[in-house]
Amino acid sequence: MAGNDVLNRANKEKKDEFYTQLTDIEAELQHYTHHFEGKTVLCNCDDPYESNFFKFFALQFNRLKLKKLIATCYDSSSVAGEQLSIFPDKHPYMIQITEVTDENGDGAIDLADVEHLLKNRKNVIRRLKNGDFRSAECLSALKEADIVVTNPPFSLFREFMALLMQYNKKFLIIGNKNAITYKEIFPLIKENLIWTGCRGFAGGMWFFSDYEGKTEKIIGGKKVINVPSIWFTNLDHHKRHEKIDLYKTYSPDEYPHYDNYDAIEVGKTAEIPCNYYGIMGVPITFLDKYNPDQFEIMGMCENMDLYGLKTRIYTSEECKQRYLELFGKNGTYDLNAAGVVNGKKVYQRILIRRKQHENKTP
Ligand SMILES: C[S@@+](CC[C@H](N)C(=O)[O-])C[C@H]1O[C@@H](n2cnc3c(N)ncnc32)[C@H](O)[C@@H]1O
């Protein structure tokens, strides 16, 4: 089963048990160190005993000069409270860490260290009703937090992001690549309220999981499966200020105009022409390279004309007729769902334009 299939099935079945590798967290977090000094970090989908997010911040607590680390774990998490000798029964709980001392000096955070952290009277643990990130108890932790860092349940990504926006929180979270095109998420990207992280889009990410996956392997004796995932954030980072080098020159032959948008089709981000200042349709992976000083996002090719950029809306008769022409049988070719070039739909496209203040090259 390919990464996207795994994800679709997980969404459908509301299965969310994909656990992030410490190496992936370290690789991304190294770009944001300066954001964390004096801050309260919340990992609100994270059982300390299974979550590498908790592990990362506990390990890095002093180096990052954190004020506080809060982790909450969910009722249905496979190991919620299971390994915690403090509670005799399996139960969701919240841990708040304000001091990390490396008394055993081995530099490792493991089960013993979590219990060790909890022996420090400055650090507290308490039971939660259910640990749902939307519950009143978790929302009060969210209000207190400065930065939320986690991999939330894929099936609740929209709701998770809506809460972060509602409470005006800084965040760095993992989501699936498709989330870019959600109608609740894309407008936030368009308005530069959120953006993607430093890790490149290619290759997906490997998560510990018991799910079946076509693309799976074993790391450290545990199964990992590949899911097309990226980081989403509203913390600034260096990569989004790097300019894309433009080397191609515009010609109408090489860059056809859409039939239904006043824009040209650019099949690869690397081929954005250096001398074109109108609207261009580019692949979604453009966001991996997007620099808001160089380009503005105008909208996306989609069915509902949410961004008011369509120049033509096809009738259902035209969609049926086109299907017949292309495939020789009855059906509907949904021309309104995409950018159309010479009567054929192209892949999903984001509509962008160069910023006017850039020097215009001849
Ligand atoms: C994709 S996993 C990631 C776990 C962990 N954050 C990590 O990265 O290793 C999402 C986690 O969210 C938990 N979860 C599911 N629904 C939740 C909810 N409503 N509130 C809080 N956590 C939830 C799942 O049990 C699962 O452990």
The ligand as a MOL file (V3000), in Angstrom:
LIG
                    3D

  0  0  0     0  0            999 V3000
M  V30 BEGIN CTAB
M  V30 COUNTS 27 29 0 0 0
M  V30 BEGIN ATOM
M  V30 1 C 0.1270 10.6740 14.5690 0
M  V30 2 S 0.1730 10.1220 16.2520 0 CHG=1
M  V30 3 C 1.5960 10.9530 16.8230 0
M  V30 4 C 1.9780 10.6460 18.2210 0
M  V30 5 C 3.1280 11.5100 18.7260 0
M  V30 6 N 2.7500 12.9060 18.7210 0
M  V30 7 C 4.3330 11.3080 17.8450 0
M  V30 8 O 4.5880 12.1420 16.9980 0
M  V30 9 O 5.0270 10.2950 18.0040 0 CHG=-1
M  V30 10 C -1.1570 11.0450 16.9100 0
M  V30 11 C -1.4470 10.7330 18.3650 0
M  V30 12 O -2.5860 11.5160 18.7450 0
M  V30 13 C -3.4150 10.7230 19.5760 0
M  V30 14 N -4.7840 11.2620 19.4510 0
M  V30 15 C -5.7990 10.8330 18.6630 0
M  V30 16 N -6.8840 11.5900 18.8660 0
M  V30 17 C -6.5360 12.5320 19.7830 0
M  V30 18 C -7.2380 13.5780 20.4140 0
M  V30 19 N -8.4870 13.8300 20.1180 0
M  V30 20 N -6.5780 14.3190 21.3290 0
M  V30 21 C -5.2750 14.0770 21.6360 0
M  V30 22 N -4.5560 13.0960 21.0650 0
M  V30 23 C -5.1910 12.3210 20.1620 0
M  V30 24 C -3.2690 9.3180 19.0290 0
M  V30 25 O -3.5890 8.3730 20.0450 0
M  V30 26 C -1.7960 9.2830 18.6480 0
M  V30 27 O -1.0120 8.8310 19.7120 0
M  V30 END ATOM
M  V30 BEGIN BOND
M  V30 1 1 1 2
M  V30 2 1 2 3
M  V30 3 1 2 10
M  V30 4 1 3 4
M  V30 5 1 4 5
M  V30 6 1 5 6
M  V30 7 1 5 7
M  V30 8 2 7 8
M  V30 9 1 7 9
M  V30 10 1 10 11
M  V30 11 1 11 12
M  V30 12 1 11 26
M  V30 13 1 12 13
M  V30 14 1 13 14
M  V30 15 1 13 24
M  V30 16 1 14 15
M  V30 17 1 14 23
M  V30 18 2 15 16
M  V30 19 1 16 17
M  V30 20 1 17 18
M  V30 21 2 17 23
M  V30 22 1 18 19
M  V30 23 2 18 20
M  V30 24 1 20 21
M  V30 25 2 21 22
M  V30 26 1 22 23
M  V30 27 1 24 25
M  V30 28 1 24 26
M  V30 29 1 26 27
M  V30 END BOND
M  V30 END CTAB
M  END
